[in-house]
Amino acid sequence: MESLDAELWDNGENWSMGERQMLCLARALLKPSRVVILDESFSSVDQTAEEKLVEILNDNFLHSTVFLITHRLDQVLQFDKIMVMQQGALVEYGTAAELAANSDSVFYEFLETTLLTF
């Protein structure tokens, strides 16, 4: 994106996927909602942009319930509660600390696989 006057083609074809994802978050910020659902919303942005976007989420959706659907565990560690889904079913729910403390949990296995520490 070159400037605020940049042209946006149908379906955003002239913008990168990361730029389109940031545009969608900007739209969500314009109209406050009680529930915000973000499905792989940061999958195409770099680590620096991702950290900034999560900071924006935390600052601007304090009074909202945010569902962040992601496969990136480093993102979910920053949220109050985590829901772990497996084959379409909820298998675990709790804080990152609670789930990480249970060595039998799916979440614990994910942490071990990705070598993330909590």
Secondary structure as UniProt FT lines:
FT   TURN            4..5
FT   HELIX           10..12
FT   TURN            13..14
FT   HELIX           17..30
FT   STRAND          35..39
FT   TURN            41..44
FT   HELIX           47..60
FT   TURN            62..63
FT   STRAND          65..69
FT   HELIX           73..76
FT   TURN            77..78
FT   STRAND          82..86
FT   TURN            87..88
FT   STRAND          89..94
FT   HELIX           96..101
FT   TURN            103..104
FT   HELIX           106..114
//
